[in-house]
């Protein structure tokens, strides 16, 4: 489907709503549908330049992500919009939908995004960090993979936050395949509200919190800009530093 300087309304049968897009440039839109646990999921890819589009909910939905990734929708409304951070080239990873897996660009920065899960028997939350190779096997991400940040949305009750790990730090910690490290397919994160007893987990939490911010009425937006190394003008910021540590999965 293609449109130029045009408007169309498509009825979305997955949740019975109409989504309106206003397109100002030639845009190609493709959809792939499948059923996951009985629910219809839509993977929507939009390729365009200079696109100005609005729908009934917010900019993320029109960029291609569906409402099942509520955490990313909430981050967009509470943080990204306030900082004029724009999501583009967003692709949902249907195989990782349990962790809200997707990739996108944020003001030109390449982002891998997940939501972590609470595990009842251990402190912290677990998150996956793998890709599928050419042979169909899962493996950790590599230092040769093209991305800038691994972003993890964390929630517990009414508390909500986000880790923004730069690729360089994950290489340092051994989470990414490099010449000296095997990488990890998943690991635990410890948001500020988690009380950890294990000494190794405490050290891990200490360095991780250098890349964490909590989302509430008092969120320091300047800190968020520095974590993403983005100024509202689009200039680079100096990368924050944290103490070295590594923890086995």
Number of C-alpha atoms within 10 A of each C-alpha: 7 11 15 12 10 12 12 10 11 10 11 11 9 11 9 8 11 13 16 16 18 18 20 17 16 15 18 13 13 13 11 9 12 12 10 12 7 7 9 12 20 18 17 19 19 18 14 16 11 10 17 13 15 17 16 12 11 14 20 22 18 23 23 23 23 17 14 12 20 13 20 23 19 15 16 20 14 15 18 19 14 11 16 15 20 16 22 24 16 25 19 22 16 18 12 15 16 16 21 23 21 21 21 21 19 18 16 15 16 19 24 23 23 28 25 23 19 16 11 8 6 10 18 23 20 20 19 20 23 18 15 12 11 7 6 8 9 13 17 19 23 21 17 9 10 12 18 18 22 18 20 24 24 26 18 13 5 6 13 18 20 24 26 23 21 20 21 13 19 18 19 15 17 18 26 27 19 15 9 10 14 15 22 21 17 15 16 22 23 23 26 16 12 13 13 16 9 10 9 14 18 14 16 21 22 18 17 21 17 16 22 24 20 20 19 13 7 7 14 13 15 12 14 22 19 16 22 25 17 21 17 13 7 13 8 13 13 10 13 14 10 13 12 13 15 15 14 11 10
